[in-house]
Amino acid sequence: MVAVILFKDNPERPEPKQIHGNVKLELLWTIIPVLILAAIAIPTVKTIFELAKEPEDAMKVEVIGHQWWFEFNYPDYGITTANILVIPEDKPIRLEMWSNDVMHNFWVPKLNGKRYLVPGQLTYLNLYADNAGEYWAQCGEYCGLSHSKMRARVISLSKTDFNNWVINEQAEAQRPVEGTLAAEGEQVYLNAGCTQCHVIDGVWDVQGDRIAPNLTHVASRHALGGASFGNNPEDLSKWLANPSAIKPGTFMPNLELNEDEIVALIEYLGTLK
């Protein structure tokens, strides 16, 4: 607005001085931006390479992208979990990542930038949480129908709490007492088709390609379905009754469970802590 008012056309104003062909001025206009870009680019590129290096004494976690959930493997501890990435506070974490199907992107905004998960190729990302807390994560690459529901959580624990978590995760699932509702739910799990995709260590631990989350300690996770809904009886009931209604395009089939089977299965899953 200021330029429109101050420099509006005035017939009495002389023609402005022409600078076309002024070599000195054109060189100056070129050199100054180059120097500015160099001053920004050199430390930026240096920092990018430093951030990409594997930190000393880093804990390794494998991250595998699936449509539409994240799998987390801890090779040094023999732990496999999903949706909830648990890490110790004040400890560098080295993520080794790839995709099991299409291109994904693991993004924890408060801890670090994004990194692609590429089929058949390893990518890396370093995480570090100063303090105990919970951080939201999201797939940052459009990967299909339920891309928006492909979320995750990163939970940072104190060293003591993390060690306790490791001990618990390494244990096999507790078997329910015979004659209880939870025992009925275990039979639903074993006979209704859940074992085609889900593993529970100590109950049904057939090895092979994991196409669905490991359920051994599913009750210890507060979010399910790609961390898109809560781990509570109400949400679980809706999920087990009709998975695609909650997560469009999900590969989990509708097993046509009746109400009693759903109630028993939820009771059983609640014991897997």
N, C-alpha and C positions, 0 to 999 in steps of 0.2 A: 504494500500500500504506500509506504514512504517513497519507494522508487517511482511509482506511478505518478505521485503528486510532484515530486521534485524534478523528475526528468521527463515530464510530459513534453510533447512536441511544441516547439515555439519557432514560428517562422523567422524571427529576428536572431535566433541563436545561430552562430557560425557552425559550419560543418566540423565534426570532431576530427581530431588528428588521426590519420590512418596509420596503423601499426603493422599491416600485412607486409611480410618480408623483412621484418626487424629480427635479424638472426640472434642478436644478443638476448632480446626479450624471449624469443621462442626457446632458446637454450636454457634460459633461467626457468621458464615454465616447465621444462622437462626435467631438469636436474633436481629442483626442489622436491617434487613428488617422489622421485626415485630415492632420494635421501630419506624422506619420511617413511616410505615403504620399507627401505632397508633397515631403518632403526626399529621398526615394528617387527619385521619378519625374522630377523636374526635371533633375537631372544625367544620369539614365539616358537620357531622351529626347534631351537635347542631345548626348550621346555617340553615340547611334544615328545621328542626322542627320550628325554629323561623320564617322563611319565610312562612311556611304553616299556622301559626296562623292568625286568623282574626284580622286585625288591629282595634284599637279603633276608633270609629267615622267613620267607613268605609261606603261608599256608595255602596249599593248592586245593582248588575246588573245580570240578568239571561241571559245566553248564550245558545241557542239551535242550535245544528248542524243539517243541512238538506243537502241532495244532490241537489245542491252544493252551499250553501250559509249559512251565519250565521244570526240568528235572535237575536235581543237584546231587552230585556224587562226591564223596570225600574219600579219595583213594588211600590216604594214609590211615583212615579210621575204619574203612569197610562199611561206610554208611551211604545209603541211598534214600533221598527224600524228594519232596516236590513242593513247589509254590512258596515255601518258606525257607529262605537261606539264612541259616544261623551261623554267626561268626563271633569270635572273641573281640572285645574292644581293645584298642591300642595294639593292634596286630595287623601287619600288611597281609592282604589276601590276593592271591594270584588266581584269576579265573581263566580256565582253558575251555573254550566254547566252540560248539558246532551245532548244526541243525540236523534233525532226523528226517526233515521233509522239505520245507520251503525256506526262503530267507526270513530270518527273524532278527531282532535287534534288542539286546539287553540294555536297559537304561535305568539307573538309579540316580535321579537328578541331584540328590543331596550328598552323594558320595563320590561320584565321578561321571564322566561323559558316557556316551553311547558306544556300543561296538556291535558290529554285525555278527550274526551266527549264520554261517554259510555251510550248505551241505557239502560234505567231503573235504572241508578245509578248516584248520584250526585258527581261531582268532583269540586274542588275549585282552584282558582288562584287569587293572589293579584297583582294589577297593581298600579303604581304610576308614574305620570309624573311631573317632577320638573317645567317644563315650558310649555307654550302654544306651540303647534306644531302638526304635523301630523306624524303618525307612521304606517308603513305597517305591516299587519298581513297576516298569511297564515295557511291553514290547513296543519299540519305536519304529517298526517297519510293517506296513500293511501286509498281512500274511493270510488273509482269507476272511470268511464270514464273521467269525468271532474274534477278530483281531483286537477290538476294543475291550474284550473280556480276558485278554491274555495279560494278566497282571502277576505281581509277585510281591513278597515282603522280604526285607533284609532285617533281621533282628540281631543286634549286637548285645552280647552278654559279658558280664565280668568273667575273669578267668575261671573262678570257682564254679560259677553257674554254667559256663560253657563245658567244663570238664564233666560236670554232672549230666549235662545234656548228652554228651558223647557216650557216657556209660549207659544211659537209658536207651539211646538209639541203637547201640550195639547188641542189646538184649533181644531175644526172640519174643514174639507176642505171647502174652499170658493166655492160657486156655481157660475158657469159662467153666464154671461149675455145672455139671450135668443136671438137667432138669430145670435150669433157669431159662428166662427169656433170652438172655445173651447166648446160651447154648443153642437155642432154636435159631437165633440169628446167624450163628456160625454155620449151621447146616444150610441156611438160605444162601450164604456166601458160597459154600462148597457145591451146591447143587443147582443154583438158579442161572449160572452162566458167568458169574463174576470172575471165576478163575481163568477164563479165557484171556483176560487182559491184566488183572490185578494180582500182585504177589503179596503174601503175608508170611514173613519169615517164621518158621516153626509150625506153620499150618499148611500153607501151600506156597512152596518156594521153588517152583520149577523155573530154571534159569532160561535165558534167551533174550530176544529183543524185547525191551520194556516198552509197550505201547500205551501204558496207562500208569498212573502213579502207584508207587509202593505204599501199601496200606498198613504196614507193620505197626507204626505209631501214629496213625492218622488222627487220633483223638488229641494228640499234643499240638496239632496245628489249628490255629484259630480261623483259618480261611481255606476254602476249597474251590474246586472248579476254576483253576487258573487264578486263584485268589479273588474271584469275582463275587463270591457270596460267603456268608459266615458259616462256621462249623457249629451249627446248632440244629436241634431236632426239627424245627419248622422249615428251615431252608433245605436240610437233608431230605425231608419228606417230599418236598416239591421236586427236588433233583432226582430222587429214585423213582418217583412216579412218572416223570416225563422229562428226561435230561435236555432234550432239544428245545423245550419251552423256556428253559433258563439260559441255555447256551446254544444258540442256533448253529447248526452244522456240526455239532459235537459228534465224535465217533463212538461215544458211549451209547449203545442201543437201549431202547425201551424194553426192559425184560418182562413187562406185563406183570409186575409184582402186585399182589393184592395188599390190602391195607394191613392185615396181620403180619404178612411177610416184611413189609416195610418197617413196621414198628419193631419187630424182632431184630431186623438187620441194623437199624439205628441203635438199638440197645447194645448189640454186639460191637459195632464200630466204636461206640462210646467207651468200651473197655480197653481199646487199643491205644494206650497212653505211653 
